[in-house]
Amino acid sequence: MNSKILANVYRGENVESVHTGHVAVIDGTGGFVLSIGDPSISTYFRSAAKPFQFIPNLTSGAADAFGYDEQEVALAVASHSGEDRHVEIAASMLKKSGFVESDLRCGSHFPFDSATTSRMKRAGEEPTQLHNNCSGKHSAMLAFARHIGSGTEDYESPDNRIQGRIIRCVKDFGETEEISLGTDGCAAPNFCLPVTAMAKCYANLVNPARFPEITQAACRRIVAAMTEYPELVGGSTRLDTTLMRAGNASLVSKIGADGVWSCGILPSERYPSGLGIAMKIADGDDLRARPVVAVAILKKLGILESDAMPDLSPMPIKNRRGDIVGRVEAVEL
């Protein structure tokens, strides 16, 4: 895959293992600011696609027709942690459009938030589909299907009209026709496309000037909701929430499963046309390499201070009794 080493895993002062991958950072003019590995390689967008799965809902008028507030907009593009607030907002989205939990087709899993999962297990509670990290996205898809008169029983099918509109949106924002489909963990279609196209998606999200005004307004609303409610996009201890809080409304961050991370840097004096960032960790690591390298990229670009997040990048490695015995450290980018 022509991937490059992005992070070294040290035990003591010796490298025990490495994580490789691909990175693309593209500005609003389409020019490369940073390229590592082979960003032309195609991989799945996974949950980093969620803003672009929601844009057609907004441009159709569905969100306004059902009275979505900005917290519900944030949850529609979230990979949330299944905390009580997340579940309540997803339930509200369903109620507003006339659906119930059993209408979802995303499946259930225990919350990503460990405290919530522990509490539920102690109480003998089983998770519902509202606890699924994609329940906001699926609730929004049901509303979209109802609003345009498409089928709601198979809203997640690639043959459903809403999915056709979503695929077109991803192609337009990624400036590519080079997309093939797979099935995501939540059963909705997902998109295999070049890492560069993922970066272009986020560059266009934060600087959508090339699109019609109705699409620009949808982008502005998504960006505003994500930056105002970062705790809804992820959760109490999740990477997206942590990065957006640290960025002080200068960025939107969205992880995807299997080592994917995408980020949009809002236009600023330093980056007048904004930036789109996409990263794929080749071995699919979500917990060690991804956060460490994401922070390193944002530091290199001057978005975060060089001494920011010292407990996350480098990431300490501890043994079973809590001693620090090593670290995960990004290579020089």
C-alpha positions, 0 to 999 in steps of 0.5 A, spaced: 500 500 500 506 504 500 504 506 506 509 510 511 510 510 518 506 515 522 507 512 529 512 508 533 511 504 539 516 504 544 517 500 550 523 503 554 527 507 549 526 501 543 521 501 538 517 495 539 512 496 533 510 501 528 503 504 525 503 506 518 498 509 514 496 515 509 495 522 510 492 528 505 492 535 507 489 539 502 487 547 502 481 550 499 484 551 492 485 543 491 493 544 493 496 539 497 499 542 504 501 535 506 502 528 503 504 522 506 504 515 504 500 514 498 493 518 499 491 516 492 489 509 495 482 508 496 479 506 502 472 506 506 470 513 509 466 510 514 463 514 519 467 520 517 462 520 511 456 522 516 456 530 515 455 528 507 450 523 509 446 529 512 447 535 507 442 532 503 437 532 508 438 539 510 437 541 503 431 537 502 428 541 507 427 535 512 430 537 518 426 544 518 420 540 516 420 536 522 423 542 527 430 539 528 434 543 533 442 544 533 443 539 538 439 534 533 443 537 527 450 535 531 447 528 533 445 527 526 453 527 524 455 524 530 458 517 532 456 518 539 458 514 546 451 512 548 450 517 554 444 518 556 443 525 553 445 522 546 440 517 547 435 522 549 436 526 543 436 521 538 429 519 541 427 526 540 429 526 533 425 519 531 419 522 535 419 529 531 418 525 524 413 520 527 418 514 528 420 509 534 426 505 536 424 499 532 423 503 526 431 504 526 435 499 522 442 500 525 442 494 530 444 495 537 450 495 541 453 497 548 455 504 549 462 506 547 462 510 554 464 505 559 461 508 565 454 508 562 455 501 559 457 499 567 451 502 570 447 498 565 450 492 566 449 492 573 442 494 572 441 488 568 439 493 562 440 491 555 442 496 549 437 498 544 438 501 537 438 508 540 445 506 544 448 505 537 453 510 535 450 511 529 442 512 531 442 520 530 444 518 523 439 513 522 434 517 525 435 523 520 435 518 514 428 516 516 426 523 517 429 524 510 426 518 507 419 520 509 420 527 507 421 526 500 416 520 500 421 514 499 421 508 502 422 508 510 422 500 511 428 500 507 431 507 508 438 504 509 438 500 502 443 502 496 437 502 492 433 507 496 432 514 493 435 517 499 441 513 499 442 515 491 442 522 493 447 521 499 452 518 494 451 524 489 453 528 495 459 524 497 461 525 490 460 532 489 464 534 495 470 529 494 470 532 487 470 524 484 466 519 481 471 514 483 467 511 489 464 504 490 460 501 495 460 497 501 456 496 508 458 500 514 457 497 521 450 500 522 448 497 515 448 503 511 451 504 505 459 506 506 463 509 500 470 507 498 474 513 495 481 516 495 484 519 501 485 525 497 477 525 496 476 525 503 480 531 504 477 534 499 470 533 502 472 536 508 475 542 505 469 543 501 465 542 508 468 548 511 469 552 505 463 551 500 463 557 496 463 552 489 456 550 491 449 553 491 447 557 496 442 552 499 448 547 500 453 552 503 447 554 508 447 546 510 454 546 511 454 552 515 449 549 519 453 543 520 459 546 522 456 551 527 452 545 530 459 541 531 463 546 534 457 548 538 456 541 541 462 537 540 460 533 546 454 530 542 459 529 536 463 524 540 462 524 548 466 525 554 472 522 552 472 521 545 477 524 540 473 528 536 470 532 542 477 533 545 480 535 539 474 540 537 474 543 544 482 544 544 481 547 537 476 553 540 471 553 534 477 553 529 476 546 526 471 540 525 473 533 527 470 526 525 473 519 526 471 513 522 472 506 524 478 502 522 483 508 523 480 513 519 480 520 521 478 527 517 478 534 519 476 541 516 480 547 518 475 553 518 478 559 513 483 563 517 488 568 516 493 563 516 489 558 511 484 563 508 481 558 504 481 553 509 484 546 510 481 538 509 485 533 512 484 525 511 488 520 515 488 512 514 492 508 519 493 502 515 492 497 520 486 500 522 488 502 529 483 506 532 486 507 539 494 508 539 496 511 532 490 515 530 489 520 536 497 521 537 498 522 529 492 527 529 494 531 534 501 531 531 498 533 524 494 539 528 501 541 531 505 541 525 499 545 521 499 550 527 492 549 529 494 546 536 500 549 540 506 545 540 505 543 547 498 541 547 495 535 549 501 532 552 498 526 555 495 524 548 501 525 544 506 522 545 501 517 549 504 513 555 504 506 555 502 503 562 503 496 565 498 492 569 500 496 575 500 503 572 507 504 571 509 508 565 513 503 561 513 506 554 510 511 549 506 511 542 510 517 538 508 520 532 514 520 527 517 527 524 511 529 519 
